[in-house]
Amino acid sequence: QGSLLLPKESGLINSDDVSNNECNLKGSLVERESMTLEVRCRAEANQQVLSTISLTYDPVYERDASLSTLAGIFDFRVGLVLDISVDGMIFGQDSVSGCVFDGQVTIANEEFNIYGLNWGLIDCVGPDASLNGERFSGFALLDNTVSPEQLIVAMSRNSSTDQTTSNSGSSSSSGSTGDNEQTKIIVFANRL
């Protein structure tokens, strides 16, 4: 059980009055099997929004993590190719925006297939020039149940102001004001 605040960017709140934006969560969890949540939210004009979320555990999470396993070149199919070295260094360049990516991979627990990611951007041009100097952090999972292996990346922009950046093949959402809003990006990349 728990609660959360529904952000204006959810599309369910159409005015600046976000005083009635609380959501309550209630559900069940079967460890390493499934999770089901019933979500009740009050949105604009006190309308009730009810949703059920069902998640199934993916055993790919049980795969051991190591920098040597992750090391390689990954193609995001939108102009971006990242090279992850055996020491965890990340380097890449986006042929569309010119952005150069430089960062680091970390492993919190070698028994689980989750990698921490942190990278910064420089040399971006055109509409992406505002990203110069920005930092992103998040996590990745290496999926070996598909061929070629796929790197699934979820990142958030680490800044107090925010703009949407969008490339085909990625999903992003953003806000334009406030210190707690961040661009969120989920992308899939194939190992080359």
C-alpha positions as CSV (number, residue, x, y, z in Angstrom):
1,Q,0.0,0.0,0.0
2,G,1.1,3.5,-0.6
3,S,0.4,6.8,-2.3
4,L,1.9,9.1,-4.9
5,L,1.2,12.5,-6.4
6,L,0.0,12.5,-10.0
7,P,2.1,15.0,-12.1
8,K,0.5,17.5,-14.4
9,E,2.4,15.9,-17.2
10,S,0.4,12.7,-16.9
11,G,-2.3,14.4,-19.0
12,L,-4.9,13.7,-16.4
13,I,-4.7,17.1,-14.8
14,N,-5.5,19.9,-17.2
15,S,-5.3,22.9,-14.9
16,D,-2.6,24.4,-12.7
17,D,-4.5,23.3,-9.6
18,V,-2.8,20.1,-8.6
19,S,-4.1,20.0,-5.0
20,N,-6.3,17.0,-5.8
21,N,-3.7,14.9,-7.5
22,E,-3.1,12.1,-5.0
23,C,-3.1,8.5,-6.0
24,N,-3.5,5.5,-3.7
25,L,-1.9,2.2,-4.5
26,K,-2.9,-1.2,-3.1
27,G,-1.9,-4.6,-4.3
28,S,0.0,-7.8,-3.9
29,L,3.5,-9.1,-4.5
30,V,4.6,-12.6,-5.0
31,E,8.4,-12.5,-4.8
32,R,10.1,-13.3,-8.1
33,E,6.8,-14.0,-9.7
34,S,4.4,-11.1,-10.1
35,M,3.0,-7.8,-8.7
36,T,-0.5,-6.5,-9.2
37,L,-1.4,-2.9,-8.2
38,E,-4.8,-1.2,-8.1
39,V,-4.3,2.5,-8.6
40,R,-6.9,5.0,-7.7
41,C,-6.3,8.7,-8.5
42,R,-8.3,11.9,-8.0
43,A,-7.7,14.1,-11.0
44,E,-9.3,17.4,-12.1
45,A,-12.8,18.1,-10.8
46,N,-12.4,15.2,-8.3
47,Q,-12.9,12.6,-11.1
48,Q,-11.7,9.2,-10.1
49,V,-9.2,7.3,-12.3
50,L,-8.9,3.6,-11.6
51,S,-6.3,1.4,-13.2
52,T,-4.9,-2.0,-12.5
53,I,-1.2,-2.7,-13.2
54,S,0.0,-6.3,-13.5
55,L,3.7,-7.0,-13.8
56,T,5.4,-10.3,-14.3
57,Y,8.9,-11.1,-13.0
58,D,11.5,-11.6,-15.8
59,P,14.2,-14.2,-14.9
60,V,16.7,-12.4,-17.2
61,Y,17.3,-10.3,-14.0
62,E,18.9,-13.4,-12.5
63,R,21.8,-13.3,-15.0
64,D,25.1,-12.4,-13.3
65,A,26.4,-8.9,-14.1
66,S,30.0,-8.2,-15.1
67,L,31.8,-5.4,-17.0
68,S,33.4,-8.0,-19.3
69,T,29.9,-9.4,-20.1
70,L,28.5,-6.0,-20.9
71,A,31.6,-4.7,-22.8
72,G,30.9,-4.1,-26.5
73,I,29.4,-1.8,-29.1
74,F,25.6,-1.1,-29.0
75,D,23.6,0.5,-31.8
76,F,20.6,2.5,-30.8
77,R,19.3,2.6,-34.4
78,V,18.8,6.4,-34.2
79,G,22.3,7.5,-35.1
80,L,23.8,6.7,-31.7
81,V,26.4,4.0,-31.2
82,L,27.9,3.5,-27.7
83,D,31.1,1.7,-26.9
84,I,31.3,0.2,-23.4
85,S,34.8,-1.0,-22.5
86,V,35.8,-3.8,-20.1
87,D,36.7,-1.2,-17.4
88,G,33.1,0.2,-17.6
89,M,33.9,3.4,-19.5
90,I,31.2,4.6,-22.0
91,F,32.0,6.5,-25.1
92,G,29.7,7.3,-28.1
93,Q,28.6,9.8,-30.6
94,D,25.3,10.5,-32.1
95,S,25.6,11.1,-35.9
96,V,22.4,13.1,-36.0
97,S,23.0,15.6,-33.1
98,G,26.8,15.4,-33.0
99,C,26.5,14.8,-29.2
100,V,29.5,13.0,-27.7
101,F,28.6,10.7,-24.8
102,D,31.2,10.1,-22.1
103,G,30.5,8.2,-18.9
104,Q,30.8,5.1,-16.6
105,V,29.0,1.8,-15.9
106,T,28.8,0.5,-12.4
107,I,27.7,-2.7,-10.9
108,A,25.9,-2.7,-7.5
109,N,25.5,-6.4,-7.1
110,E,27.2,-8.9,-9.4
111,E,24.5,-11.5,-8.8
112,F,21.8,-9.5,-10.7
113,N,21.6,-8.2,-14.3
114,I,21.4,-4.5,-13.5
115,Y,24.0,-2.0,-14.4
116,G,24.2,1.6,-13.2
117,L,24.8,4.2,-15.9
118,N,26.0,7.8,-15.8
119,W,27.0,9.9,-18.8
120,G,27.4,13.5,-19.9
121,L,27.0,15.2,-23.2
122,I,29.2,17.6,-25.1
123,D,29.5,18.9,-28.7
124,C,25.8,18.7,-29.4
125,V,24.6,21.0,-32.3
126,G,21.4,22.3,-33.7
127,P,18.2,21.7,-31.6
128,D,20.2,19.5,-29.2
129,A,22.8,22.2,-28.4
130,S,21.1,22.9,-25.1
131,L,22.1,19.4,-24.0
132,N,25.8,20.4,-23.8
133,G,27.1,19.8,-20.3
134,E,24.0,17.9,-19.2
135,R,24.3,14.7,-17.2
136,F,22.1,11.6,-17.3
137,S,21.9,8.7,-14.9
138,G,20.0,5.5,-14.8
139,F,20.3,1.8,-15.2
140,A,20.5,-0.9,-17.9
141,L,19.7,-4.6,-18.3
142,L,21.4,-6.9,-20.8
143,D,18.8,-9.1,-22.4
144,N,20.3,-12.3,-23.9
145,T,17.0,-13.9,-24.6
146,V,16.9,-12.2,-28.0
147,S,19.5,-12.2,-30.8
148,P,21.5,-10.1,-31.1
149,E,21.6,-9.3,-27.4
150,Q,19.8,-6.1,-26.4
151,L,20.7,-3.4,-23.9
152,I,17.6,-1.9,-22.3
153,V,18.4,1.5,-20.9
154,A,16.3,3.8,-18.6
155,M,17.8,7.2,-18.0
156,S,16.8,10.5,-16.3
157,R,18.3,13.9,-17.0
158,N,20.0,15.3,-13.9
159,S,19.0,19.0,-14.1
160,S,16.7,21.5,-12.5
161,T,15.4,22.7,-15.9
162,D,14.2,20.4,-18.6
163,Q,13.4,20.1,-22.2
164,T,12.2,17.1,-24.2
165,T,14.7,15.4,-26.4
166,S,13.3,12.8,-28.7
167,N,14.8,10.4,-31.2
168,S,12.9,7.7,-33.0
169,G,13.3,4.4,-31.1
170,S,13.2,6.1,-27.8
171,S,10.5,7.2,-25.5
172,S,10.7,10.4,-23.5
173,S,8.6,12.6,-21.3
174,S,9.4,15.9,-19.7
175,G,8.2,18.9,-17.9
176,S,9.2,22.5,-18.4
177,T,9.3,24.0,-14.9
178,G,10.3,23.0,-11.4
179,D,13.3,21.3,-9.9
180,N,11.8,17.8,-9.5
181,E,11.0,17.3,-13.2
182,Q,13.4,15.3,-15.4
183,T,13.5,14.0,-18.9
184,K,13.0,10.2,-18.8
185,I,14.3,8.1,-21.6
186,I,13.8,4.4,-22.3
187,V,15.7,3.0,-25.3
188,F,16.8,-0.4,-26.7
189,A,20.1,-1.0,-28.4
190,N,21.4,-4.1,-30.2
191,R,24.9,-5.4,-29.6
192,L,26.9,-5.2,-32.8
